Amino acid sequence: MSDPIYLDCDTGVDDALAIALLLGTPHAELLGAGTVTGNTGADQAARNTLDLLALGGRGGVPVAVGARHALDGSGAHDASVVHGGNGVGGVELPRAAADPVPVPAVDLLLALARARPGELRVLATGPLTNLAMALRREPRLPELVRDVTVMGGAVRVPGNVTGHGEANIAVDPEAAAEVLAASWPVTLVPLDVTMRHRFGAADQEALRAHGTPLSTALAAMLTGYFDYYEPVLGERRVPLHDPLAAAVLLGAVDVSDAPMLGLRVEVDGRRGAVVEDASAARQTRVVLGVADDTVPRIRELVLAAG
């Protein structure tokens, strides 16, 4: 049995690791990807995604450019200090022959959902603008999609762009509020868990030693990522935000704590805060803990991508 997946991403360094994990998981069937402005611009994110897919031998996966601005018209915060000027740590990837498909990301998502009704699984590793736009376009979308896994939010821990806001939610809180309120099953993989599971120097060396074009590129990207996180964390390691979300979706790691919670995304005042709210109309599965062997499992799948 395969898991047909649509990836909505803002391909920076951790998205690149998530893409590799998807390619390295035998039952993951990546049907398409759409991009959104976040870690880098939506157009650059599409270029990065195409180039990474080609390095992993999956150059035929369609990639569509999505939202360049949040629902309110604002742009993203500048994440170049984290992900480099091109989103992938300044690493120059070999340019894939493919270009983005000539339709917006929303159109690609809707086409795939209609082609595989009730089967498609959505993994969102960037701001949720595209998903909110798709919901507005097609109110029946929650009936067509099996489930949605979101890397985002800081529920019981501080944020990473403000004291309360995590980047993917804070860039477009209105979109996040609409996605969490929709009637599809949502699993949220927030900073509460992603910050605790990290790659270090040994993981980078394993990628470099593997010696494939994709693993070598990923190893190179990690250098700048380490440089950013070392003063933040006090150690030369990096959190596995997006690959952990991908691993949760695919059942590749054992989840130890995932309560169903009512959540509210604040769009005024503490914009981007994800707040527990028992009165919320919908319940969200929130992953707060995973098994201790999560990092080696993720490393194994990333290396399996080739």
Order of alpha helices (4+ residues) and beta strands (2+ residues): beta-alpha-beta-alpha-beta-alpha-alpha-beta-alpha-alpha-beta-alpha-alpha-beta-alpha-beta-alpha-alpha-beta-alpha-beta-beta-beta-beta-beta-alpha
